[in-house]
Amino acid sequence: MKILMVSMSSIHFFRWTNQLKDAGHEVYWFDINDGNRKVEAISWVNQIVGWKRKWDFPGRFFIKKRYPKLYQKIQRFNDRKTAIVFEILIKEIEPDVVQSFVMYMSCVPILSVMQKYANVKWIYSAWGNDLFYYQNEKNYLIGIQKTLPHIEYLFTDCERDYHLAKKRGFKGEFLGAYPGGGGYTISKYESFNMPFQNRKIILIKGYQHKFGRCNIVLDAILSLKNDLTDFDIVVFSENDLVREHIEAKGFNSWRNFRSTGSLPHVELLKLMGQAYIYIGNSISDGMPNTLLEAIVMGAYPIQSNPGNATAEIVDDGQNGTLINNSEDVNEIENKIKLVIHNKKLVEKAFSINRKLRDKLEYETIKSSVLGKYTELKKDTIKTQ
């Protein structure tokens, strides 16, 4: 089966796509944002890059940095139209299936083309905030509702988004809810997994932006300073807003506090394997990949639950703790305090999640996902 993937460059996309390696499919990737370079992580895939700019003119980076408005005007004439390039690819490749990752990034821009080539099956992979958040913005909702009726198949990273898709016009076949980047090779990371009794890190995801609410967690931590003297507080992948908050609140003077900056994925998993508690907090998300990594690596998760997606895997008070209001410092403070003073709760969760992680194993997820593509292949043969 010929599969034309349409996606931005993303580690989750690469991990998902690599499930298809050596599975007998001919796979192409149309880099919808055009990073203008091929990606070694999926070197076996036919990669369509370097398509966007008609002319890589001298001084382009200088103009882009110093005169952004002028650069935008130039690029209106210099950038090729996505739909036109995509239609050329459809004609050249003649795919059986197009798979788009993220609605507004990779579905809406090619809708007009997919309507013209209705014989080509269309899969949509919904991630994170894709439907849950953007359904509440009028202009985005228009595109969502125009596009979903034309999509035949749907993958999501949580059950919640399947129901949202149906509500917004999807009438096709649901292929299942799977981690956005596929499963985890547990044996590969087992050496990072410290015994429960040796863990003392409280690990915090450092996202503060449109969705992330790390600074609310830090404010809760600040109130618990005297309760946390036996723990090491570690913030990872913090952005400038978090760094400013850390400085303003005096965290840099704490002996047991540090921030890591951006981390390679393997280094994050090492930290997860040393963490007693992992805290992730946002106002909108799908099934957070870092939550799944916490479960796999044995860290007790305290996680926000927008739209009840997290509750699909975390049974509140059993194998983790759910944050109901991501903006409520007092709620988060009380829940952290409860967990750090209840060793039996954390130990019980550690045991539950050791069993749960088997369902997240790479080969288990891969086998199920490949089964869905096999069913798709049969469907394409039937309709030819």
PyMOL commands that set and color helices and strands:
alter all, ss='L'
color gray80, all
select helices_A, chain A and resi 11-20+40-42+60-66+68-78+82-93+103-116+134-136+138-150+159-167+186-192+196-198+214-223+225-227+240-248+251-253+265-272+289-297+306-308+310-312+329-340+343-360+362-383
alter helices_A, ss='H'
color red, helices_A
select strands_A, chain A and resi 2-7+26-31+46-48+97-101+121-126+153-156+173-177+201-205+232-236+257-259+275-280+300-304+321-323
alter strands_A, ss='S'
color yellow, strands_A
deselect
rebuild
show_as cartoon
